């Protein structure tokens, strides 16, 4: 269905509300296309173990500006034991490899759909949805004669929509998303009878984004462009961990408001129909502000230069400084205790089996990072979609 792909210079990202150190890839499809695809496969490793089966079905229809895509997939894979790959065990537990998995037994199922087209003469809309369900079953070794197991279940629901159009020389788009995921992990605990630890989490996200981009003025070297992006996000994350007689709960919420402005100023270009002998040169700048209900204010700003001395050669230099907040999972993820984790101790220079404890940390702070980037894009063949990128 793809007719060609185009990789645009970095400054094009400013028109879509992103930073100038990010790339925009344009995928151009054929105007009319239809396909029905069904696939089934079985994978059998040459060394045995971990047989897997995959099946999926897809339907795609492209008719001008209308697009319909439907899909469903199912996969299942057997477990792979350490004993099936001759992993060496400690002398005190030579049979541990038959009770511990390198890869878990997995099963997943998903359906998705996308419908897009024009709802008005100059307004296009897209509606997409997805449902995914998966489970993993692992073996974590033994506790005496008892086999330790871990069962993981996860589900995800996503609904999203996009509207886009044009007003004069300006383009605009509005998008909204709703995501909800649930996870439950149950783990046999060593040394505490038949007790099972449980780690559960629910994550709900709703967000809205508005973007407008276009020219502010026409200069001798080209249009002076701007893009403005406004966004709002509402997220709730709850978790509960039951381990070793403890019951730890966490309920976190984060409301986010954001604004971003990007500017692109051409310095050299085609003036009066005559090309500059030095090629095209443009300066860009961007600034973004975020206000998080739980982490305060965050700033991002940067600037860059894009120079194209000749056709097919693009040079970019940019500096970006940004602040970021830890995610709600990093702050309040449930405590997860994993026994018998094979680990190399670099200090003692020995291999040990340990109990790993992971989870969120409410004391995490915001981070601050700076990126300096130099890049070169080459398109040596004008008639061929061939691009080399060096960063």
C-alpha positions as CSV (number, residue, x, y, z in Angstrom):
1,X,0.0,0.0,0.0
2,X,3.0,2.3,0.4
3,X,4.0,4.2,-2.8
4,X,7.0,6.1,-1.3
5,X,8.5,7.4,2.0
6,X,9.9,10.8,2.5
7,X,12.3,11.9,5.3
8,X,12.0,15.6,5.8
9,X,14.6,18.0,7.3
10,X,14.4,18.5,11.0
11,X,12.9,22.0,10.9
12,X,9.7,20.5,9.4
13,X,9.1,19.0,12.9
14,X,8.4,22.6,14.1
15,X,5.4,22.8,11.9
16,X,3.9,19.8,13.7
17,X,4.5,21.0,17.2
18,X,7.7,19.0,17.9
19,X,11.3,20.1,18.6
20,X,13.7,20.8,15.8
21,X,15.9,17.8,16.7
22,X,13.2,15.3,15.8
23,X,12.5,13.9,12.3
24,X,9.3,13.8,10.3
25,X,8.7,10.8,8.1
26,X,6.0,11.1,5.5
27,X,4.4,7.8,4.3
28,X,2.6,8.2,1.0
29,X,0.1,5.5,0.2
30,X,-1.5,4.6,-3.1
31,X,-4.9,6.4,-3.6
32,X,-6.8,3.1,-4.0
33,X,-5.8,-0.1,-2.4
34,X,-7.5,-3.1,-0.8
35,X,-6.1,-6.2,0.9
36,X,-7.2,-9.1,3.0
37,X,-4.4,-11.0,4.7
38,X,-4.6,-14.0,6.9
39,X,-1.4,-15.6,8.3
40,X,-0.6,-18.5,10.5
41,X,2.8,-19.6,11.6
42,X,4.6,-22.1,13.9
43,X,8.1,-21.5,15.1
44,X,10.2,-24.5,16.3
45,X,13.7,-23.8,17.6
46,X,16.4,-26.1,16.4
47,X,17.6,-26.7,20.0
48,X,14.1,-27.7,21.2
49,X,11.7,-26.0,23.6
50,X,9.8,-22.7,23.2
51,X,7.5,-23.7,20.4
52,X,5.3,-20.8,19.4
53,X,2.2,-20.3,17.3
54,X,1.0,-17.0,15.7
55,X,-2.1,-16.2,13.8
56,X,-3.4,-12.8,12.5
57,X,-5.9,-11.4,10.1
58,X,-6.0,-7.9,8.6
59,X,-8.3,-6.0,6.3
60,X,-7.3,-2.7,4.7
61,X,-9.1,-0.4,2.3
62,X,-7.9,2.8,0.9
63,X,-10.3,4.8,-1.3
64,X,-9.1,8.4,-1.8
65,X,-9.3,10.1,1.5
66,X,-11.2,7.2,3.2
67,X,-9.3,4.5,5.1
68,X,-10.6,1.5,6.9
69,X,-8.2,-0.9,8.7
70,X,-9.3,-3.9,10.9
71,X,-7.0,-6.4,12.5
72,X,-6.9,-9.3,15.0
73,X,-4.0,-11.3,16.3
74,X,-3.4,-14.3,18.5
75,X,-0.1,-15.7,19.7
76,X,1.0,-18.4,22.1
77,X,4.5,-19.6,23.1
78,X,5.7,-22.4,25.4
79,X,8.1,-21.8,28.3
80,X,11.8,-22.3,27.9
81,X,13.6,-23.9,30.8
82,X,17.2,-23.2,31.8
83,X,17.8,-27.0,31.6
84,X,16.8,-26.8,27.9
85,X,19.8,-24.5,27.2
86,X,22.3,-26.3,29.5
87,X,22.6,-23.3,31.9
88,X,25.1,-24.4,34.5
89,X,23.7,-24.6,38.1
90,X,25.3,-24.4,41.5
91,X,26.5,-27.7,43.0
92,X,24.0,-27.3,45.9
93,X,21.1,-27.2,43.5
94,X,22.0,-29.1,40.3
95,X,18.3,-29.6,39.3
96,X,17.3,-26.0,39.6
97,X,17.3,-25.6,35.8
98,X,14.3,-27.8,35.5
99,X,12.3,-25.4,37.7
100,X,13.3,-22.0,36.4
101,X,12.4,-20.5,33.0
102,X,14.6,-18.4,30.7
103,X,11.4,-17.3,28.9
104,X,7.9,-17.6,30.2
105,X,4.9,-19.3,28.7
106,X,2.9,-16.5,27.0
107,X,-0.5,-16.0,25.4
108,X,-1.9,-12.8,23.9
109,X,-4.9,-11.7,21.9
110,X,-5.6,-8.3,20.3
111,X,-8.1,-6.6,18.0
112,X,-7.8,-3.1,16.5
113,X,-9.6,-0.9,14.0
114,X,-9.1,2.5,12.3
115,X,-11.6,4.5,10.3
116,X,-10.7,7.8,8.7
117,X,-12.2,10.2,6.1
118,X,-13.6,13.6,5.5
119,X,-16.5,14.6,7.7
120,X,-16.7,18.0,6.0
121,X,-15.3,19.3,2.8
122,X,-12.1,20.6,4.5
123,X,-12.1,18.6,7.8
124,X,-10.7,15.1,8.0
125,X,-11.3,12.8,11.0
126,X,-9.9,9.5,12.3
127,X,-11.3,7.1,14.9
128,X,-9.1,4.3,16.2
129,X,-9.5,1.7,18.9
130,X,-7.6,-1.3,20.3
131,X,-8.0,-4.0,22.9
132,X,-5.1,-6.2,24.0
133,X,-5.1,-9.0,26.6
134,X,-2.0,-11.0,27.6
135,X,-0.7,-13.4,30.2
136,X,2.7,-14.7,31.2
137,X,3.5,-17.8,33.4
138,X,7.0,-18.2,34.8
139,X,8.9,-20.6,37.0
140,X,11.1,-19.0,39.6
141,X,12.9,-22.1,41.1
142,X,12.0,-24.1,44.2
143,X,11.5,-23.6,47.9
144,X,12.3,-27.0,49.3
145,X,9.9,-29.4,47.4
146,X,7.6,-26.5,46.4
147,X,7.7,-25.1,42.9
148,X,7.7,-21.3,42.8
149,X,5.5,-19.7,40.0
150,X,4.6,-16.3,38.8
151,X,1.4,-15.5,36.9
152,X,1.0,-12.2,35.1
153,X,-2.2,-10.8,33.4
154,X,-2.5,-7.5,31.6
155,X,-5.3,-5.8,29.6
156,X,-5.3,-2.6,27.6
157,X,-8.1,-0.6,26.1
158,X,-7.4,2.4,23.8
159,X,-9.8,4.8,22.0
160,X,-8.5,7.8,20.0
161,X,-9.7,10.4,17.5
162,X,-8.2,13.1,15.4
163,X,-9.6,16.1,13.5
164,X,-7.6,18.1,11.1
165,X,-8.2,20.9,8.6
166,X,-7.0,24.1,7.0
167,X,-8.0,27.7,7.6
168,X,-6.4,30.0,5.0
169,X,-2.6,29.3,5.0
170,X,-2.8,27.8,8.5
171,X,-3.2,24.1,9.3
172,X,-4.8,22.9,12.5
173,X,-5.4,19.5,14.2
174,X,-7.1,18.3,17.3
175,X,-6.7,14.9,18.9
176,X,-8.0,13.1,21.9
177,X,-7.1,9.7,23.5
178,X,-8.4,7.5,26.3
179,X,-6.3,4.6,27.6
180,X,-6.9,2.2,30.4
181,X,-4.6,-0.6,31.4
182,X,-4.8,-3.1,34.2
183,X,-2.1,-5.5,35.4
184,X,-2.0,-8.2,38.1
185,X,1.1,-10.2,39.0
186,X,0.9,-13.1,41.5
187,X,4.1,-14.7,42.8
188,X,4.8,-17.6,45.1
189,X,6.8,-16.4,48.1
190,X,9.7,-18.5,49.3
191,X,9.9,-19.4,53.0
192,X,6.3,-18.4,53.8
193,X,4.2,-21.6,53.3
194,X,1.8,-21.4,50.4
195,X,1.5,-17.6,50.5
196,X,1.4,-15.7,47.2
197,X,2.4,-12.1,46.8
198,X,0.2,-9.9,44.6
199,X,1.0,-6.7,42.7
200,X,-1.9,-5.0,41.0
201,X,-2.1,-1.7,39.2
202,X,-4.6,0.3,37.2
203,X,-3.6,3.2,34.9
204,X,-6.2,5.6,33.3
205,X,-5.2,8.3,30.9
206,X,-7.2,11.0,29.0
207,X,-5.6,13.7,27.0
208,X,-6.4,16.4,24.4
209,X,-4.0,18.2,22.1
210,X,-4.6,21.2,19.8
211,X,-2.1,22.3,17.2
212,X,-2.0,25.2,14.7
213,X,0.8,26.0,12.3
214,X,1.4,28.4,9.5
215,X,3.3,31.5,8.2
216,X,3.5,34.7,10.2
217,X,5.1,36.7,7.5
218,X,6.8,36.3,4.1
219,X,10.5,37.3,4.1
220,X,12.9,37.5,1.1
221,X,14.4,34.1,2.1
222,X,11.1,32.4,2.6
223,X,8.1,32.3,5.0
224,X,8.6,33.0,8.7
225,X,6.6,30.2,10.3
226,X,5.2,29.4,13.7
227,X,3.3,26.6,15.4
228,X,1.4,26.7,18.7
229,X,0.5,23.6,20.6
230,X,-1.8,23.4,23.6
231,X,-2.5,20.2,25.6
232,X,-4.2,18.9,28.7
233,X,-3.8,15.5,30.3
234,X,-5.6,13.7,33.2
235,X,-4.1,10.6,34.6
236,X,-4.9,8.3,37.6
237,X,-2.6,5.5,38.7
238,X,-3.5,3.2,41.6
239,X,-1.5,0.2,42.8
240,X,-1.7,-2.4,45.6
241,X,1.0,-4.7,46.7
242,X,0.4,-7.6,49.1
243,X,3.7,-9.2,50.2
244,X,5.0,-10.9,53.4
245,X,1.9,-9.8,55.4
246,X,2.1,-6.2,54.2
247,X,-0.6,-4.4,52.3
248,X,0.8,-1.3,50.6
249,X,-1.5,0.9,48.5
250,X,-0.8,3.9,46.3
251,X,-3.3,6.2,44.6
252,X,-1.7,8.9,42.5
253,X,-3.2,11.5,40.1
254,X,-1.5,13.9,37.7
255,X,-3.2,16.6,35.8
256,X,-1.1,18.3,33.1
257,X,-1.4,21.5,31.2
258,X,1.1,22.3,28.5
259,X,1.9,25.0,25.9
260,X,4.6,25.0,23.3
261,X,5.6,27.5,20.6
262,X,8.0,26.9,17.7
263,X,9.4,29.5,15.3
264,X,11.3,29.0,12.1
265,X,13.2,32.0,10.6
266,X,14.7,31.7,7.1
267,X,18.1,33.5,6.7
268,X,19.2,32.5,3.3
269,X,17.1,31.1,0.4
270,X,15.5,31.9,-2.9
271,X,15.1,35.7,-3.1
272,X,13.3,37.2,-6.1
273,X,13.5,33.9,-8.0
274,X,17.3,33.8,-7.6
275,X,18.8,31.1,-5.4
276,X,21.4,32.0,-2.8
277,X,24.9,30.9,-3.7
278,X,25.3,29.6,-0.1
279,X,22.1,27.5,-0.3
280,X,19.3,27.5,2.3
281,X,20.0,28.5,5.9
282,X,17.3,28.7,8.6
283,X,17.2,29.4,12.4
284,X,14.6,27.8,14.6
285,X,13.7,28.1,18.3
286,X,11.2,26.5,20.6
287,X,9.9,26.8,24.1
288,X,7.5,24.7,26.0
289,X,5.9,25.0,29.5
290,X,4.3,22.2,31.5
291,X,2.4,22.5,34.7
292,X,2.0,19.2,36.6
293,X,-0.4,19.0,39.5
294,X,2.1,16.9,41.5
295,X,5.5,17.9,40.2
296,X,5.3,21.7,39.6
297,X,6.4,23.6,36.5
298,X,8.7,22.2,33.9
299,X,10.5,24.1,31.1
300,X,11.9,23.0,27.7
301,X,13.7,25.3,25.3
302,X,16.1,25.0,22.4
303,X,17.4,26.5,19.2
304,X,19.0,25.2,16.1
305,X,20.5,25.9,12.7
306,X,19.6,24.1,9.4
307,X,21.8,24.6,6.4
308,X,21.4,23.0,3.0
309,X,24.5,24.1,0.9
310,X,23.4,22.0,-2.1
311,X,20.5,19.9,-3.1
312,X,20.5,16.6,-1.3
313,X,22.7,17.8,1.6
314,X,21.3,19.0,4.9
315,X,23.3,19.9,8.0
316,X,21.7,20.5,11.4
317,X,23.0,21.7,14.7
318,X,20.8,22.1,17.8
319,X,20.8,22.7,21.5
320,X,18.0,21.6,23.7
321,X,17.5,21.8,27.5
322,X,14.5,20.1,29.1
323,X,13.2,19.2,32.5
324,X,11.2,16.0,33.1
325,X,9.1,14.5,35.9
326,X,9.2,10.9,36.9
327,X,6.3,8.8,35.7
328,X,3.5,7.7,38.0
329,X,4.8,4.1,37.7
330,X,8.2,5.2,38.9
331,X,6.7,7.0,41.8
332,X,4.0,4.5,42.9
333,X,4.5,1.2,41.1
334,X,3.6,-1.8,43.3
335,X,6.3,-3.7,45.2
336,X,7.3,-6.8,43.3
337,X,9.5,-9.5,44.9
338,X,11.2,-11.9,42.6
339,X,13.1,-14.9,44.1
340,X,16.1,-16.7,42.6
341,X,17.3,-14.1,40.1
342,X,20.6,-15.1,38.6
343,X,23.0,-12.1,39.0
344,X,26.7,-11.4,38.5
345,X,28.1,-9.5,41.5
346,X,30.8,-7.2,40.0
347,X,32.3,-6.3,43.4
348,X,32.8,-9.9,44.6
349,X,33.3,-11.3,41.0
350,X,30.9,-14.1,41.6
351,X,27.5,-15.4,40.4
352,X,24.7,-15.4,42.9
353,X,21.0,-16.1,43.1
354,X,19.3,-13.3,44.9
355,X,15.8,-12.0,45.7
356,X,15.1,-8.8,43.7
357,X,12.7,-6.2,45.0
358,X,11.4,-3.6,42.6
359,X,8.7,-1.0,42.6
360,X,8.0,2.7,42.8
361,X,9.9,5.3,44.8
362,X,7.9,8.4,46.0
363,X,11.1,10.3,46.7
364,X,12.2,10.6,43.0
365,X,12.8,14.2,41.8
366,X,12.5,15.9,38.5
367,X,15.5,15.5,36.1
368,X,17.3,18.1,34.0
369,X,19.1,17.3,30.8
370,X,20.8,19.0,27.9
371,X,21.3,17.7,24.4
372,X,23.8,19.1,21.9
373,X,23.3,17.6,18.4
374,X,25.1,17.7,15.1
375,X,23.6,15.9,12.1
376,X,24.1,15.3,8.4
377,X,21.5,14.0,6.0
378,X,22.5,13.0,2.5
379,X,20.3,12.1,-0.5
380,X,22.9,11.3,-3.2
381,X,20.4,10.0,-5.8
382,X,17.6,12.4,-6.8
383,X,15.4,9.8,-8.4
384,X,15.7,7.2,-5.6
385,X,14.4,7.2,-2.1
386,X,17.8,6.7,-0.5
387,X,18.9,8.7,2.6
388,X,22.0,8.5,4.8
389,X,21.7,10.1,8.3
390,X,24.8,10.7,10.4
391,X,24.4,12.1,14.0
